[in-house]
Amino acid sequence: MQLLLQQILDGLAAGAIYAALALALVLIYGATRIVNFGQGEMATFCAYLAWQLAEWGIPWPLALTLGGVAAFALGVFVFRAVVRPVSRASVETVVVVTLGLFLFFQALCLWLWGSDQQAFPPVFPSGGWTFGGVRLTTGTLGVLAVLLALALALAALLRFTRIGLALRAAAVDREKSLIVGIRVDSMLMLGWGLASLAGFVAAVLVAPRLFLSPTMMAPVLVYALAAATLGGWGSTVGAIVGGLAIGVAESVGATYLPFIGAELRLAIPLAAMLAVLLLRPEGLFGRKLAVRV
């Protein structure tokens, strides 16, 4: 039982990171109906910026703040310069463009900082507590607290502010939003900026666990895609629940299913994604679309 509880706690910590990136994917999809496969690499680039600022002697909290500002600005710029011109193109074209973002930012990180792994400063202090043989670390609590704060902040913005109302309206119906005076392009840029910021948070949380490298977010993207699919692409709550569920399933499954091990851990989110697509394509918290003919 102690081992099971320990694996669940470790899985929740990993799942919170998947959920943060899944939130970014769901935000962009909700606003533009686009799955941004370059989300993780954009976050990696901004994490490198924060690390570089710290290497130049800027205090770590300020470096993280500037990295977050850069992440928001990058999301706005990418939408304005790259995504907006192809937003009405075919699905295939948009997929190729977002895959191009994936390759571009990964190559940019390789060019600027090389392929060597870098030690990323920990976000939370070391230490923890042991209860009945189960270890609860400050890192685990910190990651879960960050996810909760991120989720509450997004929920408050979207539900209780005029900007959030305008953002949701622009995502649902662009033409009608324009009629009532909503600046749709500005709202969509805001959505991409917030999503890029959420992705940066995920990168900052995962970098101390995996070391900072140009490819560190590629496997996390797979988990985040599975989390968004499991929870439902139209639901931020689903992204959080899906990420936590994927993290726990990965941790427990790799421990109690010997044939999986460390090499096949990635098969768990892929299997979950396949099962959801076959049994409930809209996800656990998604809604079926009704079409009147």
Contacts in CASP RR format, 6 or more apart in sequence:
PFRMAT RR
TARGET T0000
AUTHOR 0000-0000-0000
METHOD contacts of the structure
MODEL  1
MQLLLQQILDGLAAGAIYAALALALVLIYGATRIVNFGQGEMATFCAYLA
WQLAEWGIPWPLALTLGGVAAFALGVFVFRAVVRPVSRASVETVVVVTLG
LFLFFQALCLWLWGSDQQAFPPVFPSGGWTFGGVRLTTGTLGVLAVLLAL
ALALAALLRFTRIGLALRAAAVDREKSLIVGIRVDSMLMLGWGLASLAGF
VAAVLVAPRLFLSPTMMAPVLVYALAAATLGGWGSTVGAIVGGLAIGVAE
SVGATYLPFIGAELRLAIPLAAMLAVLLLRPEGLFGRKLAVRV
2 132 0 8 1.000
2 133 0 8 1.000
2 134 0 8 1.000
3 255 0 8 1.000
4 252 0 8 1.000
5 134 0 8 1.000
6 133 0 8 1.000
6 134 0 8 1.000
6 135 0 8 1.000
7 248 0 8 1.000
7 251 0 8 1.000
7 252 0 8 1.000
7 255 0 8 1.000
8 248 0 8 1.000
8 251 0 8 1.000
8 252 0 8 1.000
9 134 0 8 1.000
9 135 0 8 1.000
9 136 0 8 1.000
9 140 0 8 1.000
10 140 0 8 1.000
10 251 0 8 1.000
11 244 0 8 1.000
11 247 0 8 1.000
11 248 0 8 1.000
11 250 0 8 1.000
11 251 0 8 1.000
11 252 0 8 1.000
12 140 0 8 1.000
12 144 0 8 1.000
12 244 0 8 1.000
12 247 0 8 1.000
12 248 0 8 1.000
13 139 0 8 1.000
13 140 0 8 1.000
13 143 0 8 1.000
13 144 0 8 1.000
14 247 0 8 1.000
14 250 0 8 1.000
14 251 0 8 1.000
15 223 0 8 1.000
15 227 0 8 1.000
15 243 0 8 1.000
15 244 0 8 1.000
15 246 0 8 1.000
15 247 0 8 1.000
15 248 0 8 1.000
15 250 0 8 1.000
16 143 0 8 1.000
16 144 0 8 1.000
16 146 0 8 1.000
16 147 0 8 1.000
16 205 0 8 1.000
16 243 0 8 1.000
16 244 0 8 1.000
17 143 0 8 1.000
17 202 0 8 1.000
17 205 0 8 1.000
17 206 0 8 1.000
17 209 0 8 1.000
17 220 0 8 1.000
18 202 0 8 1.000
18 220 0 8 1.000
18 223 0 8 1.000
18 224 0 8 1.000
18 226 0 8 1.000
18 227 0 8 1.000
18 242 0 8 1.000
18 243 0 8 1.000
18 244 0 8 1.000
18 246 0 8 1.000
18 247 0 8 1.000
19 147 0 8 1.000
19 224 0 8 1.000
19 227 0 8 1.000
19 239 0 8 1.000
19 240 0 8 1.000
19 241 0 8 1.000
19 242 0 8 1.000
19 243 0 8 1.000
19 244 0 8 1.000
20 146 0 8 1.000
20 147 0 8 1.000
20 150 0 8 1.000
20 198 0 8 1.000
20 199 0 8 1.000
20 201 0 8 1.000
20 202 0 8 1.000
20 205 0 8 1.000
21 39 0 8 1.000
21 40 0 8 1.000
21 43 0 8 1.000
21 198 0 8 1.000
21 199 0 8 1.000
21 202 0 8 1.000
21 217 0 8 1.000
21 220 0 8 1.000
21 221 0 8 1.000
21 223 0 8 1.000
21 224 0 8 1.000
21 227 0 8 1.000
22 224 0 8 1.000
22 225 0 8 1.000
22 227 0 8 1.000
22 228 0 8 1.000
22 239 0 8 1.000
22 240 0 8 1.000
22 242 0 8 1.000
22 243 0 8 1.000
23 150 0 8 1.000
23 151 0 8 1.000
23 154 0 8 1.000
23 195 0 8 1.000
23 198 0 8 1.000
23 199 0 8 1.000
23 236 0 8 1.000
23 239 0 8 1.000
23 240 0 8 1.000
24 36 0 8 1.000
24 39 0 8 1.000
24 40 0 8 1.000
24 43 0 8 1.000
24 195 0 8 1.000
24 196 0 8 1.000
24 198 0 8 1.000
24 199 0 8 1.000
24 202 0 8 1.000
24 224 0 8 1.000
25 35 0 8 1.000
25 36 0 8 1.000
25 39 0 8 1.000
25 195 0 8 1.000
25 224 0 8 1.000
25 225 0 8 1.000
25 228 0 8 1.000
25 233 0 8 1.000
25 239 0 8 1.000
26 228 0 8 1.000
26 232 0 8 1.000
26 233 0 8 1.000
26 234 0 8 1.000
26 235 0 8 1.000
26 236 0 8 1.000
26 238 0 8 1.000
26 239 0 8 1.000
27 154 0 8 1.000
27 191 0 8 1.000
27 194 0 8 1.000
27 195 0 8 1.000
27 198 0 8 1.000
27 236 0 8 1.000
28 34 0 8 1.000
28 35 0 8 1.000
28 36 0 8 1.000
28 39 0 8 1.000
28 191 0 8 1.000
28 192 0 8 1.000
28 195 0 8 1.000
29 35 0 8 1.000
29 228 0 8 1.000
29 233 0 8 1.000
29 234 0 8 1.000
30 171 0 8 1.000
30 233 0 8 1.000
30 234 0 8 1.000
31 167 0 8 1.000
31 170 0 8 1.000
31 171 0 8 1.000
31 187 0 8 1.000
31 188 0 8 1.000
31 191 0 8 1.000
31 192 0 8 1.000
31 195 0 8 1.000
32 79 0 8 1.000
32 83 0 8 1.000
32 87 0 8 1.000
32 171 0 8 1.000
32 188 0 8 1.000
32 192 0 8 1.000
34 83 0 8 1.000
34 87 0 8 1.000
34 94 0 8 1.000
34 98 0 8 1.000
35 95 0 8 1.000
35 98 0 8 1.000
35 225 0 8 1.000
35 233 0 8 1.000
36 98 0 8 1.000
36 101 0 8 1.000
36 195 0 8 1.000
37 95 0 8 1.000
37 98 0 8 1.000
37 99 0 8 1.000
37 101 0 8 1.000
37 102 0 8 1.000
37 221 0 8 1.000
38 98 0 8 1.000
38 99 0 8 1.000
38 100 0 8 1.000
38 101 0 8 1.000
38 102 0 8 1.000
38 105 0 8 1.000
38 221 0 8 1.000
39 195 0 8 1.000
39 196 0 8 1.000
39 199 0 8 1.000
39 221 0 8 1.000
39 224 0 8 1.000
40 102 0 8 1.000
40 105 0 8 1.000
40 199 0 8 1.000
40 202 0 8 1.000
40 203 0 8 1.000
40 217 0 8 1.000
40 218 0 8 1.000
40 220 0 8 1.000
40 221 0 8 1.000
41 101 0 8 1.000
41 102 0 8 1.000
41 103 0 8 1.000
41 104 0 8 1.000
41 105 0 8 1.000
41 106 0 8 1.000
41 109 0 8 1.000
41 214 0 8 1.000
41 217 0 8 1.000
41 218 0 8 1.000
42 71 0 8 1.000
42 74 0 8 1.000
42 75 0 8 1.000
42 78 0 8 1.000
42 101 0 8 1.000
42 105 0 8 1.000
42 196 0 8 1.000
42 199 0 8 1.000
43 71 0 8 1.000
43 196 0 8 1.000
43 199 0 8 1.000
43 200 0 8 1.000
43 202 0 8 1.000
43 203 0 8 1.000
43 217 0 8 1.000
44 105 0 8 1.000
44 106 0 8 1.000
44 109 0 8 1.000
44 203 0 8 1.000
44 212 0 8 1.000
44 214 0 8 1.000
44 216 0 8 1.000
44 217 0 8 1.000
45 74 0 8 1.000
45 105 0 8 1.000
45 108 0 8 1.000
45 109 0 8 1.000
46 67 0 8 1.000
46 68 0 8 1.000
46 70 0 8 1.000
46 71 0 8 1.000
46 74 0 8 1.000
46 196 0 8 1.000
46 200 0 8 1.000
46 203 0 8 1.000
47 67 0 8 1.000
47 120 0 8 1.000
47 200 0 8 1.000
47 203 0 8 1.000
47 204 0 8 1.000
47 207 0 8 1.000
47 212 0 8 1.000
48 109 0 8 1.000
48 112 0 8 1.000
48 113 0 8 1.000
48 212 0 8 1.000
49 66 0 8 1.000
49 67 0 8 1.000
49 70 0 8 1.000
50 63 0 8 1.000
50 64 0 8 1.000
50 66 0 8 1.000
50 67 0 8 1.000
50 68 0 8 1.000
50 70 0 8 1.000
50 204 0 8 1.000
51 63 0 8 1.000
51 118 0 8 1.000
51 120 0 8 1.000
51 121 0 8 1.000
51 207 0 8 1.000
51 212 0 8 1.000
52 113 0 8 1.000
53 62 0 8 1.000
53 63 0 8 1.000
53 66 0 8 1.000
53 67 0 8 1.000
54 60 0 8 1.000
54 63 0 8 1.000
54 121 0 8 1.000
58 66 0 8 1.000
60 121 0 8 1.000
64 123 0 8 1.000
64 204 0 8 1.000
67 200 0 8 1.000
68 197 0 8 1.000
68 200 0 8 1.000
71 193 0 8 1.000
71 196 0 8 1.000
71 197 0 8 1.000
71 199 0 8 1.000
71 200 0 8 1.000
72 193 0 8 1.000
72 194 0 8 1.000
72 196 0 8 1.000
72 197 0 8 1.000
73 193 0 8 1.000
74 193 0 8 1.000
74 196 0 8 1.000
75 189 0 8 1.000
75 192 0 8 1.000
75 193 0 8 1.000
75 195 0 8 1.000
75 196 0 8 1.000
76 189 0 8 1.000
76 190 0 8 1.000
76 192 0 8 1.000
76 193 0 8 1.000
76 196 0 8 1.000
78 101 0 8 1.000
78 192 0 8 1.000
78 196 0 8 1.000
79 188 0 8 1.000
79 189 0 8 1.000
79 191 0 8 1.000
79 192 0 8 1.000
79 193 0 8 1.000
80 189 0 8 1.000
82 97 0 8 1.000
82 101 0 8 1.000
83 94 0 8 1.000
83 97 0 8 1.000
83 192 0 8 1.000
84 185 0 8 1.000
84 188 0 8 1.000
86 93 0 8 1.000
86 94 0 8 1.000
86 97 0 8 1.000
87 94 0 8 1.000
106 214 0 8 1.000
106 215 0 8 1.000
106 218 0 8 1.000
109 214 0 8 1.000
110 214 0 8 1.000
113 214 0 8 1.000
114 214 0 8 1.000
115 213 0 8 1.000
115 214 0 8 1.000
116 213 0 8 1.000
117 211 0 8 1.000
117 212 0 8 1.000
117 213 0 8 1.000
118 211 0 8 1.000
118 212 0 8 1.000
118 213 0 8 1.000
119 211 0 8 1.000
119 212 0 8 1.000
120 204 0 8 1.000
120 207 0 8 1.000
120 208 0 8 1.000
120 211 0 8 1.000
120 212 0 8 1.000
121 208 0 8 1.000
122 208 0 8 1.000
123 139 0 8 1.000
123 142 0 8 1.000
123 204 0 8 1.000
123 205 0 8 1.000
123 208 0 8 1.000
124 138 0 8 1.000
124 139 0 8 1.000
124 141 0 8 1.000
124 142 0 8 1.000
124 143 0 8 1.000
125 138 0 8 1.000
126 137 0 8 1.000
126 138 0 8 1.000
127 137 0 8 1.000
127 138 0 8 1.000
128 135 0 8 1.000
128 136 0 8 1.000
128 137 0 8 1.000
128 138 0 8 1.000
129 135 0 8 1.000
129 136 0 8 1.000
130 136 0 8 1.000
143 205 0 8 1.000
146 201 0 8 1.000
146 205 0 8 1.000
147 240 0 8 1.000
150 198 0 8 1.000
150 201 0 8 1.000
151 236 0 8 1.000
151 240 0 8 1.000
154 194 0 8 1.000
154 198 0 8 1.000
154 236 0 8 1.000
155 236 0 8 1.000
157 163 0 8 1.000
157 164 0 8 1.000
157 194 0 8 1.000
158 164 0 8 1.000
158 165 0 8 1.000
158 167 0 8 1.000
158 168 0 8 1.000
158 236 0 8 1.000
163 187 0 8 1.000
163 190 0 8 1.000
166 177 0 8 1.000
166 182 0 8 1.000
166 183 0 8 1.000
166 187 0 8 1.000
167 187 0 8 1.000
167 190 0 8 1.000
167 191 0 8 1.000
169 176 0 8 1.000
169 177 0 8 1.000
169 180 0 8 1.000
169 182 0 8 1.000
169 187 0 8 1.000
170 177 0 8 1.000
170 182 0 8 1.000
170 184 0 8 1.000
170 187 0 8 1.000
170 188 0 8 1.000
171 187 0 8 1.000
171 188 0 8 1.000
174 184 0 8 1.000
177 184 0 8 1.000
177 187 0 8 1.000
178 184 0 8 1.000
202 217 0 8 1.000
202 220 0 8 1.000
202 224 0 8 1.000
203 216 0 8 1.000
203 217 0 8 1.000
206 216 0 8 1.000
206 217 0 8 1.000
206 220 0 8 1.000
207 216 0 8 1.000
210 216 0 8 1.000
219 266 0 8 1.000
222 266 0 8 1.000
222 269 0 8 1.000
222 270 0 8 1.000
223 243 0 8 1.000
223 246 0 8 1.000
223 247 0 8 1.000
223 250 0 8 1.000
223 269 0 8 1.000
224 243 0 8 1.000
225 269 0 8 1.000
225 273 0 8 1.000
226 242 0 8 1.000
226 243 0 8 1.000
226 246 0 8 1.000
226 269 0 8 1.000
226 270 0 8 1.000
226 272 0 8 1.000
226 273 0 8 1.000
227 238 0 8 1.000
227 239 0 8 1.000
227 242 0 8 1.000
227 243 0 8 1.000
227 245 0 8 1.000
227 246 0 8 1.000
227 269 0 8 1.000
228 238 0 8 1.000
228 239 0 8 1.000
228 242 0 8 1.000
229 272 0 8 1.000
229 273 0 8 1.000
229 276 0 8 1.000
229 277 0 8 1.000
229 283 0 8 1.000
230 238 0 8 1.000
230 241 0 8 1.000
230 242 0 8 1.000
230 243 0 8 1.000
230 245 0 8 1.000
230 246 0 8 1.000
230 272 0 8 1.000
230 273 0 8 1.000
230 276 0 8 1.000
230 283 0 8 1.000
230 284 0 8 1.000
231 238 0 8 1.000
231 239 0 8 1.000
231 241 0 8 1.000
231 242 0 8 1.000
231 276 0 8 1.000
231 283 0 8 1.000
231 284 0 8 1.000
231 285 0 8 1.000
231 286 0 8 1.000
232 238 0 8 1.000
232 239 0 8 1.000
232 282 0 8 1.000
232 283 0 8 1.000
232 284 0 8 1.000
232 285 0 8 1.000
232 286 0 8 1.000
233 283 0 8 1.000
233 286 0 8 1.000
234 285 0 8 1.000
234 286 0 8 1.000
234 287 0 8 1.000
235 285 0 8 1.000
235 286 0 8 1.000
237 285 0 8 1.000
238 283 0 8 1.000
238 284 0 8 1.000
238 285 0 8 1.000
238 286 0 8 1.000
241 284 0 8 1.000
241 285 0 8 1.000
242 284 0 8 1.000
245 272 0 8 1.000
246 268 0 8 1.000
246 269 0 8 1.000
246 272 0 8 1.000
249 268 0 8 1.000
249 269 0 8 1.000
249 272 0 8 1.000
250 265 0 8 1.000
250 268 0 8 1.000
250 269 0 8 1.000
253 260 0 8 1.000
253 268 0 8 1.000
254 260 0 8 1.000
254 261 0 8 1.000
254 262 0 8 1.000
254 265 0 8 1.000
254 268 0 8 1.000
260 267 0 8 1.000
260 268 0 8 1.000
276 283 0 8 1.000
276 284 0 8 1.000
282 288 0 8 1.000
282 289 0 8 1.000
END
